[in-house]
Amino acid sequence: MEFKEQLPRRGVTRKEMMRRVARFSKLKGFDGGLPDSRMPGCERTLFNVIGFQPPKGEGGGMQSPVGADASRMAAIKISEGFNLGYCKALPGKGPLLHNHDTNETFIAMTGTWRASWENEKGRLEHVDLKPLDLISFPAGASRRFMNITKGPKNRESILMFVIGGDAPRAEFTHESMQACIDAGVVDAAARPVKRPAKKAGAKTATKSAAKARRAA
């Protein structure tokens, strides 16, 4: 009996496919747009490679996992049920504890990354990922990641993240947001404070970040 295909098939032009190619050397990175972007120890650059459209209900602490600006600048602008991006950070750097409404999978590309999560007793556990290792978090799990690569402190490493959905949402935990508010990097409405931090405030921000990391 002749085999019959069941899935729809169509020809795709080269022009269409070239709109689906992303060259890493040409990606634009973003280092802001999230509540903890200006927190000491949280500095990182995010690259929106595929998807990450701005989510519904954006604002008030709810945002795209890559931040407001990056969510509008995808290298490949499609909404096909998943999103992909890269994070580049120095050793010791990474975000505060946060949550997503869909699955998030981390894949270490270079260096060593520590992926932490809050267990059923509210305590933090972690696993360390070497290149090509991965961990997949379910929706609702509070998590964070940090570059823990040994070696030169000025050498960045890269982590890939794949997040489900067409317009996934991210939200930082209450403790993380309070640390950002105490540090003066966001206001009580979770909006970034644009004025530069004073020298005295920088010490407070560092202490708040350290406190949030212990709680995270």
Order of alpha helices (4+ residues) and beta strands (2+ residues): alpha-beta-beta-beta-beta-beta-beta-beta-beta-beta-beta-beta-beta-alpha-alpha
